[in-house]
Amino acid sequence: MHFLFDIAHPVDVHFYRLVAEQLKQQDHEIILVSRRKDIVCDLLDGYGLDHSCIGLTPKKNKLLQGVELIDRVWRLVRIIKERRIGMVLTRNPSGAIAARMCGIPSIYDTTDGRVSKIHFVLGRLFATWLTSPESLGEAYGAKHFLYPSQLHASYLHTKRFQPDRVVCEELMRLGFKGVNHAILRFVAFSASHDHGEKGLSWAERRKIVAYFKDKGDVFIVSEDPLPADLAPYAFPLAPHRFLHALSFARCVVGDGVSACVEAAFLGVPAFLHSSYGDKLSYVQHLREEEGLIERLDPTDLIAGLEKAWDAPKRPLEEKRDKYFSETIDLVDWYCELIETLKNGSETGH
């Protein structure tokens, strides 16, 4: 079968590339279609993956976001027809809508559920099947499949990811220490579900940089362009090296949910301030039940930063290992589900 992967977010790259690789080994045809958002295309290029980057540049304006969605759907429809796609894998409503318009099945994954508002409403409405973590706490009938794991854990499981110490050497050649750096992740809050949500102000971000630069190296990964005074702190390596650098970090601080969740599964202290993140069930699960993420309080910022810098990693690594031992390999689970659903769709069931 010909599978199309609709890749619209950096997390999609990390997860879907592993699923695609496994399906390719089973002699399926794989087509990757990317979106011009954040570092999506750079990540795919860094991993050496062929992909078609389509669509308009994402905007914060709701009307323009609607225009971008329509444009992307029509471009996907053309690709589906030209490449004779049999199934679409997506975490964005565009893929589900395009698949429905072409009369083929789609699997729409959501970690956020109804919290993501119109994004989820459209995805659920047009998708053939839904998948999501059990911690979502939402159920949508027989076509909704729940997995006992988290999406980010799929590509950071110790079975699939081993930190590359070469990244330390790469940083040292650039004049940095290579380890025990602070990584700051700032997001633009430009997605459709981000309207009305808040993260850190630029004043707070500058205070964080000022605190950590006296401790050691500071690297910023930002969706928005950095102001001139913060530009020297931009992460200096290619995007596909980020997870390796993250694994050797002293701590991760910011308003980017994914980076903090990734840090959690690497056993790195993660301190998050995001009103959207506070609403996400999987973040709540990792924070309240697993003890792998902490909330950053801007009203007591220095105390939070001191705690982040001084937090020991070993207890977090033990909690992370316990989590992995009690959950599944999500990539294997997903590929088995795809095979089951594919066979059912081919036989008309």
C-alpha positions in Angstrom: 0.0 0.0 0.0 1.0 3.6 -0.6 1.0 5.6 2.7 1.1 9.4 3.0 2.4 10.9 6.2 1.1 14.5 6.7 3.8 16.0 8.8 3.0 19.4 10.3 4.9 19.6 13.6 8.5 18.7 14.8 7.0 15.9 17.0 5.4 14.4 13.9 8.8 14.1 12.3 10.3 12.2 15.2 7.3 9.8 15.5 6.3 9.3 12.0 9.8 8.7 10.6 10.1 5.6 12.8 6.6 4.4 11.8 7.4 5.1 8.1 10.7 3.3 8.4 9.1 0.2 9.8 6.3 0.2 7.2 8.9 0.6 4.4 10.7 -2.5 5.7 7.4 -4.3 5.1 7.6 -3.2 1.4 5.0 -0.4 1.6 5.5 2.8 -0.3 6.1 5.9 1.9 5.4 9.5 0.9 6.2 12.3 3.4 4.5 15.7 3.0 5.8 18.4 5.3 4.7 21.9 6.4 6.6 25.1 6.7 6.3 25.4 10.4 9.1 25.9 12.9 11.9 23.4 12.1 9.8 20.7 10.4 11.5 20.8 7.0 15.0 21.3 8.5 14.5 18.2 10.7 13.5 16.1 7.7 16.4 17.3 5.7 18.8 16.6 8.6 17.6 13.0 8.9 18.1 12.7 5.1 14.4 12.0 4.4 12.8 12.8 1.1 9.7 15.0 1.5 7.5 17.5 -0.3 7.2 20.8 1.6 3.8 22.3 0.6 1.5 25.0 1.7 1.6 28.6 2.8 3.7 30.0 5.7 1.7 29.6 9.0 0.1 32.7 10.4 -1.3 33.8 13.8 -4.4 35.3 12.3 -7.5 33.0 12.4 -8.7 33.9 8.9 -5.2 33.3 7.4 -5.0 30.0 9.3 -8.2 29.0 7.6 -6.8 30.0 4.2 -3.6 28.0 4.9 -5.7 24.9 5.9 -7.7 25.1 2.6 -4.6 25.5 0.6 -2.9 22.6 2.2 -5.9 20.3 1.8 -6.1 20.9 -1.9 -2.4 20.3 -2.3 -2.7 17.1 -0.4 -5.7 16.0 -2.5 -3.6 16.4 -5.7 -0.7 14.4 -4.2 -3.1 11.6 -3.0 -4.5 11.3 -6.5 -1.2 11.5 -8.3 0.6 9.0 -6.0 -2.3 6.7 -5.6 -2.3 6.9 -1.9 -4.1 4.1 0.0 -4.1 5.6 3.5 -3.1 8.9 5.2 -1.4 9.1 8.6 -1.8 12.5 10.2 -1.8 14.6 13.4 -3.3 17.6 11.5 -6.9 18.0 10.3 -5.6 18.8 6.8 -4.6 15.1 6.2 -7.9 13.8 7.4 -10.0 16.2 5.3 -7.9 15.5 2.2 -8.3 11.7 2.7 -12.0 12.0 3.1 -12.3 14.1 -0.1 -10.4 11.3 -1.9 -12.5 8.5 -0.5 -9.5 6.8 1.3 -9.1 6.0 5.0 -7.0 8.1 7.5 -5.7 7.6 11.0 -5.7 10.9 13.0 -3.6 10.9 16.2 -4.3 13.4 18.9 -2.5 13.9 22.2 -4.5 17.1 23.1 -8.1 16.0 22.3 -10.8 18.6 22.7 -8.4 21.0 24.4 -7.1 21.8 20.9 -10.5 23.1 19.9 -11.2 23.4 16.1 -8.1 21.5 15.3 -9.5 18.4 17.1 -13.1 19.0 15.9 -12.1 18.9 12.3 -9.7 16.0 12.8 -12.2 13.8 14.5 -15.0 14.8 12.1 -13.1 13.8 8.9 -10.8 11.0 10.1 -11.7 7.3 9.7 -10.0 6.3 12.9 -8.5 8.2 16.0 -5.6 7.2 18.2 -4.5 8.9 21.4 -2.8 8.1 24.8 -4.9 6.5 27.5 -4.1 9.5 29.7 -6.2 11.7 27.4 -9.2 10.7 29.4 -11.5 11.0 26.4 -13.2 8.2 24.5 -15.0 8.4 21.1 -16.3 5.0 20.3 -15.2 1.9 18.4 -13.0 3.8 16.0 -11.0 5.4 18.7 -7.9 3.4 19.8 -6.1 4.3 23.0 -2.4 3.4 23.6 -0.8 2.9 27.1 2.1 5.3 26.4 2.9 8.9 25.4 3.7 10.0 21.9 7.0 11.6 22.8 8.1 8.4 24.5 7.9 6.6 21.2 11.0 8.1 19.8 12.9 8.7 23.1 12.4 5.2 24.5 15.8 3.8 25.5 15.2 1.0 23.0 15.1 3.5 20.2 17.2 6.5 21.3 20.7 6.6 22.6 22.3 10.1 23.3 25.2 10.7 20.9 28.2 12.1 22.9 29.6 13.4 19.6 27.2 16.4 20.1 29.3 17.4 23.1 32.4 17.5 21.0 30.5 19.5 18.4 29.6 22.1 21.0 33.1 22.1 22.5 34.5 22.9 19.0 32.3 26.0 19.0 33.7 27.1 22.3 31.1 25.7 24.7 31.5 23.3 27.6 29.4 20.6 25.8 27.5 19.4 28.9 25.5 20.9 31.8 24.0 23.7 29.7 20.6 25.2 30.2 18.2 24.9 27.2 15.4 27.4 26.9 12.5 26.7 24.6 10.2 29.6 23.6 7.1 29.1 21.4 5.2 31.6 19.3 1.7 30.6 20.4 0.6 30.9 16.8 -1.3 27.5 16.4 -5.0 27.5 16.1 -5.4 26.1 19.6 -3.1 28.8 21.1 -5.5 31.7 20.8 -5.9 33.2 24.2 -3.1 31.1 25.7 -0.1 32.6 27.5 3.6 31.7 28.0 6.6 33.7 29.2 6.9 37.4 28.3 10.1 38.6 26.7 11.0 40.4 29.9 10.7 37.0 31.8 12.7 35.3 29.1 15.5 37.8 29.5 15.5 37.3 33.2 15.9 33.5 32.6 18.8 34.1 30.3 20.5 36.5 32.7 20.2 33.9 35.5 21.6 31.0 33.6 24.4 32.7 31.7 26.1 33.2 35.1 25.9 29.5 35.7 27.1 28.2 32.3 26.2 27.9 28.7 22.6 28.9 27.6 21.0 27.8 24.4 17.7 29.1 23.1 15.4 27.4 20.7 12.7 29.8 19.7 9.8 29.7 17.1 9.8 33.5 16.9 13.0 35.3 15.7 15.1 36.2 18.7 15.7 39.9 19.5 19.2 41.1 18.8 20.3 40.9 22.5 19.2 37.3 22.7 20.4 36.1 19.2 23.9 35.1 20.5 22.2 32.4 22.6 20.4 30.7 19.7 21.0 26.9 19.6 24.1 26.6 17.4 23.7 23.1 15.9 21.4 21.7 13.3 17.8 20.9 14.5 18.3 17.1 14.2 21.0 17.4 16.8 18.8 19.0 19.4 17.5 15.9 21.2 21.1 14.8 21.7 22.1 18.1 23.1 19.0 18.1 25.2 20.0 14.8 26.8 23.2 16.3 28.1 21.5 19.5 29.4 21.5 20.5 33.1 17.8 21.6 32.8 15.2 22.7 30.3 13.0 25.8 31.0 10.4 27.6 28.9 6.9 27.7 27.5 7.3 24.9 24.9 5.4 21.8 25.9 7.1 19.4 23.6 10.7 20.3 24.6 9.8 19.9 28.3 8.1 16.5 27.7 11.1 15.4 25.6 13.3 16.4 28.5 11.2 14.4 30.9 11.7 11.2 28.8 15.5 11.9 28.7 15.6 12.2 32.5 16.4 16.0 32.4 14.8 18.4 34.8 12.0 20.2 32.9 10.3 23.4 34.2 7.3 24.5 32.1 5.2 27.7 32.1 2.3 27.4 29.6 -1.4 28.0 30.1 -2.0 25.6 27.2 0.3 23.0 28.7 -1.7 23.2 32.0 -4.8 22.0 30.2 -3.1 19.0 28.6 -3.9 15.7 30.2 -0.6 14.1 29.3 1.3 17.0 30.8 -0.7 16.7 33.9 -0.1 13.0 34.0 3.7 13.4 33.7 3.7 16.2 36.3 1.3 14.9 38.9 1.5 11.1 38.6 5.0 10.5 37.2 6.8 13.4 38.7 8.7 14.1 35.5 7.8 17.8 34.8 7.5 20.8 37.1 5.5 24.0 36.7 7.5 27.2 36.5 6.0 30.1 38.4 6.9 33.5 36.9 5.8 35.3 40.1 8.7 33.5 41.9 11.0 33.1 38.9 14.4 33.0 40.6 13.4 30.4 43.0 12.1 28.2 40.2 15.3 28.7 38.2 17.5 27.8 41.2 15.4 24.6 41.7 15.8 23.8 38.0 19.6 24.3 38.0 20.1 22.3 41.2 17.7 19.4 40.5 19.4 16.0 40.5 19.0 14.0 37.3 19.3 10.5 38.8 15.9 10.3 40.4 14.3 11.5 37.2 16.1 8.9 35.2 14.8 6.2 37.6 11.3 7.5 37.2 11.7 7.6 33.4 13.0 4.0 33.3 10.1 2.9 35.5 7.7 4.6 33.1 9.3 2.8 30.1 9.1 -0.6 31.8 5.4 -0.2 32.5 4.4 1.0 29.0 4.6 -0.3 25.4 6.8 0.4 22.4 4.4 2.7 20.7 6.0 2.4 17.2 5.4 -1.4 17.2 1.9 -0.9 18.5 1.1 1.7 15.8 2.5 -0.4 13.0 0.4 -3.4 14.1 -2.7 -1.2 14.3 -2.0 0.2 10.8 -1.7 -3.3 9.4 -4.9 -4.5 11.0 -6.9 -1.4 9.8 -5.3 -1.6 6.4 -6.4 -5.2 6.0 -9.9 -4.4 7.1 -10.2 -1.5 4.7 -8.9 -3.6 1.8 -11.5 -6.2 2.5 -14.3 -3.7 2.9 -14.7 -4.3 6.7 
